[in-house]
Amino acid sequence: MRIGRVVAGTMALAATTIMATSESAAAGVTPRIGSDHAYSGRQNTPSVPLHKGIRVAQRQYRIAVFTGGEEGAGTDANVYITIYGTRRSAGPIKLDNSANNFEPGKADHFTLGLSDLGRLKSIKIRHDNSGKKPGWFLNKVTIDGNASFSAYRWLAKDEDDHHTWAKLQRD
């Protein structure tokens, strides 16, 4: 009786693994069972964290955030993005990596593993107003190089409309 349960449990795990692998293969993604990360497909490249418990990423989104070159344009505040597509939305997601992000005149790059959002329509980008000088001049955000969201404005409590967020439509 006990052996039967072990075999049945092993068979169920194998069936789950095969199903996850075939769904992932159809989506072009290699899953790592028991992990919250998607394999990037390249050697010596860190895997991409998945958002909100998604086990297998169907799509990787490459995000570039361009900070203006104006005096004091950079921020050390925590920056978050929400992406809205025709199928669903994702976020807010904290944009962070090992670099010193959001410095004046710089572009910062992030890769997010998410389920397919459909055609991208808009984004909401914000910061939490933390740090000494949290004000930030955001030029634009691009996603996958072809979806562009222009801002060219301050996200600051003491500039422009005094908001630390902007909802941007696709250009």
C-alpha positions as CSV (number, residue, x, y, z in Angstrom):
1,M,0.0,0.0,0.0
2,R,2.8,2.4,1.0
3,I,4.8,1.7,-2.2
4,G,1.7,2.3,-4.3
5,R,1.3,5.9,-2.8
6,V,5.0,6.6,-3.5
7,V,4.7,5.4,-7.1
8,A,1.5,7.4,-7.6
9,G,3.1,10.5,-6.1
10,T,6.1,10.1,-8.4
11,M,3.9,9.6,-11.4
12,A,1.9,12.8,-10.6
13,L,5.1,14.8,-10.2
14,A,6.5,13.4,-13.5
15,A,3.2,14.3,-15.3
16,T,3.3,17.8,-13.8
17,T,6.9,18.2,-14.9
18,I,6.1,17.0,-18.5
19,M,3.1,19.3,-18.7
20,A,5.0,22.3,-17.5
21,T,7.9,21.5,-19.9
22,S,5.6,21.1,-22.9
23,E,3.7,24.3,-22.2
24,S,7.0,26.1,-21.7
25,A,8.5,24.6,-24.9
26,A,5.5,26.0,-26.8
27,A,6.1,29.4,-25.2
28,G,9.9,29.1,-25.9
29,V,10.9,29.1,-22.2
30,T,12.7,26.4,-20.3
31,P,11.3,26.0,-16.7
32,R,13.3,25.3,-13.6
33,I,11.0,23.2,-11.4
34,G,10.9,24.4,-7.8
35,S,12.2,27.9,-8.7
36,D,10.7,31.3,-9.0
37,H,12.9,32.2,-11.9
38,A,12.9,31.6,-15.7
39,Y,16.1,30.4,-17.4
40,S,17.4,33.0,-19.8
41,G,18.8,30.4,-22.2
42,R,22.4,31.7,-22.1
43,Q,25.3,30.4,-20.2
44,N,26.6,32.5,-17.2
45,T,23.5,34.8,-17.4
46,P,21.5,35.3,-14.2
47,S,17.9,34.2,-14.5
48,V,15.1,36.7,-14.6
49,P,12.9,37.0,-11.6
50,L,9.2,36.3,-12.2
51,H,6.4,38.6,-11.0
52,K,3.8,37.6,-8.4
53,G,4.3,33.8,-8.3
54,I,4.2,33.2,-12.0
55,R,6.1,29.9,-12.3
56,V,6.9,29.9,-16.0
57,A,7.5,33.1,-17.9
58,Q,5.8,33.2,-21.2
59,R,7.6,36.4,-22.2
60,Q,10.6,38.5,-21.2
61,Y,10.2,42.2,-21.4
62,R,13.3,44.4,-21.8
63,I,12.7,47.8,-20.3
64,A,14.9,50.9,-20.8
65,V,14.4,53.9,-18.5
66,F,15.9,57.2,-19.7
67,T,16.7,59.8,-17.0
68,G,17.0,63.5,-18.2
69,G,20.4,65.2,-18.1
70,E,19.1,68.3,-16.2
71,E,20.8,69.4,-13.0
72,G,19.5,67.2,-10.2
73,A,17.5,64.9,-12.6
74,G,18.5,61.7,-11.0
75,T,16.9,60.0,-8.0
76,D,17.8,57.4,-5.4
77,A,14.2,56.8,-4.6
78,N,12.6,53.4,-5.3
79,V,11.1,53.3,-8.8
80,Y,8.1,51.1,-9.7
81,I,6.4,50.4,-13.0
82,T,3.0,49.0,-13.9
83,I,2.5,47.8,-17.5
84,Y,-0.9,47.7,-19.1
85,G,-1.5,45.5,-22.2
86,T,-4.5,44.4,-24.2
87,R,-4.6,41.0,-22.4
88,R,-3.6,42.0,-18.8
89,S,-1.5,44.2,-16.6
90,A,1.5,43.6,-14.4
91,G,2.7,45.5,-11.5
92,P,3.6,47.5,-9.6
93,I,7.1,46.0,-10.1
94,K,10.2,47.6,-8.5
95,L,12.9,48.4,-11.0
96,D,16.2,47.5,-9.4
97,N,19.4,45.8,-10.4
98,S,23.0,45.9,-9.2
99,A,23.7,49.2,-10.9
100,N,23.4,52.7,-9.5
101,N,20.1,53.4,-11.4
102,F,18.4,56.6,-12.4
103,E,21.4,58.9,-12.6
104,P,21.3,62.1,-14.8
105,G,21.7,61.5,-18.5
106,K,21.7,57.7,-18.2
107,A,19.7,54.8,-19.5
108,D,18.9,51.9,-17.1
109,H,18.0,48.5,-18.4
110,F,15.8,45.8,-16.8
111,T,14.5,42.5,-18.0
112,L,11.2,41.2,-16.5
113,G,9.8,37.7,-16.9
114,L,6.0,38.0,-17.1
115,S,3.1,36.3,-18.7
116,D,2.2,37.7,-22.1
117,L,0.5,41.1,-21.6
118,G,-0.7,41.4,-25.2
119,R,0.0,44.7,-27.1
120,L,1.3,47.2,-24.7
121,K,-1.0,50.3,-24.3
122,S,0.3,52.3,-21.3
123,I,2.4,52.3,-18.2
124,K,2.3,53.9,-14.8
125,I,5.7,54.8,-13.4
126,R,6.3,56.2,-10.0
127,H,8.8,56.5,-7.2
128,D,8.3,56.4,-3.4
129,N,9.8,59.9,-2.7
130,S,12.5,58.4,-0.5
131,G,16.1,59.7,-0.1
132,K,17.6,63.1,0.2
133,K,16.6,64.5,-3.2
134,P,14.0,62.2,-4.5
135,G,12.8,64.4,-7.4
136,W,13.4,62.7,-10.8
137,F,13.3,64.0,-14.4
138,L,12.1,61.1,-16.5
139,N,12.6,61.5,-20.3
140,K,11.0,58.2,-21.5
141,V,10.6,54.5,-21.1
142,T,10.9,51.9,-23.9
143,I,9.8,48.3,-23.7
144,D,11.4,45.8,-26.1
145,G,12.8,48.7,-28.2
146,N,9.5,49.3,-30.1
147,A,7.0,50.5,-27.5
148,S,7.9,54.0,-26.4
149,F,6.3,56.0,-23.5
150,S,7.5,59.7,-23.5
151,A,7.4,61.8,-20.3
152,Y,9.9,64.6,-20.5
153,R,8.8,65.8,-17.0
154,W,9.6,65.9,-13.4
155,L,8.2,63.3,-11.0
156,A,8.6,65.3,-7.8
157,K,6.6,66.8,-5.0
158,D,8.2,70.2,-5.6
159,E,8.2,70.4,-9.4
160,D,5.6,70.5,-12.2
161,D,2.2,69.1,-11.0
162,H,3.8,67.9,-7.6
163,H,3.1,64.2,-8.5
164,T,5.7,61.4,-8.0
165,W,4.0,59.3,-10.7
166,A,2.9,59.5,-14.3
167,K,0.5,57.5,-16.4
168,L,2.0,57.4,-19.9
169,Q,0.3,56.3,-23.1
170,R,2.2,54.5,-25.9
171,D,3.7,57.0,-28.4
